[in-house]
């Protein structure tokens, strides 16, 4: 049995988890402790990096102790220490990775620096025991991309955003409409009471041959509609959210369909290949429904992690570390440093559009 302790501090969740693979090959999450900082950042309408880093320092030791206690294990029982090394907020990453280095050195355990995006990419193998290859749609506050997952450490980016990430578009829409933090879930909640046909927002890049994403124009259209209607009533806000969400789901379906066809050509044998959706935005029910319908039409199956594993968590980091440990991938001291940017596919050229943050990663 292989047991790995995972640590995640890339943004505003302080998390630790223990994941194992039994001798029969079955994976299991023995503990998954996540301490949210939502209340600390709510007054600012978004994550404040300095506050996040300080909160990680104060909470991480206790979160790790809680994860080990919940798993019923001591450090001597652990086979490796995995920690997010990037991408993310540099202050938080330093806290988590430095703590992991100290624990690994003191306990004489292997240190496994993990790419946060790889954690998302491999979660379906933990929850659904999914085999390679599969197509990954990664949608979060900082990333929107389609990745061909050919094997452990073998990732090829097929599409990315040329400006804003989808999660960022949700959060900025929420802030524009004065919805509380966190923005994405509150846009989704407001949309439930709205009329999605009231506003005809653009579907960026829809119908174009290039497979990439763009959300800045949609965000601008939402701002224009809100400005023209100000002051906004509750029904106005609900209708804008519903119309925005419909534009998002239709845009995603159009863009993802191109990569599904490409995947089918590259891998014609599987009868029902998998599209994996991961990242915080993967918790959105409307997006899941739209992707399920798309997969049904294209002969794919949609694999989405449980809601508690969509956002940032340490179980996915521990699992990525476990897979790497078992595969005998060499420990690379050059990777054991915190970095704000760390693309999953290091071979593809960065895409530069109106913005660089979501496109580069």
Secondary structure, 3 states (H helix, E strand, C coil): CEEEEEEECCCCEEEEEEEEECCCCCEEEEEEEEEECHHHHHCCCCCCHHHHHHHHHHHHHHHHHHHHHHHCCCHHHCCEEEEEEECCCHHHHHHHHHHHHHHHHHHCCEEEEEEHHHHHHHHHHHHCCCCCCEEEEEECCCCEEEEEEEECCEEEEEEEECCCCHHHHHHHHHHHCCCCCCHHHHHHHHHCCCCCCCCCCCCCCCCCCCCCECCHHHHHHHHHHHHHHCCCCHHHHHHHHHHHHHHHHHHHHHHHHHHHHHHHHHCCCCCCCEEEEECHHHHCHHHHHHHHHHHHHHCCEEEECCHHHCCCCHHHHHHHHHHHHHHCCCCCHHHCCCCCCCCCCCCCCCCCCCCCHHHHC
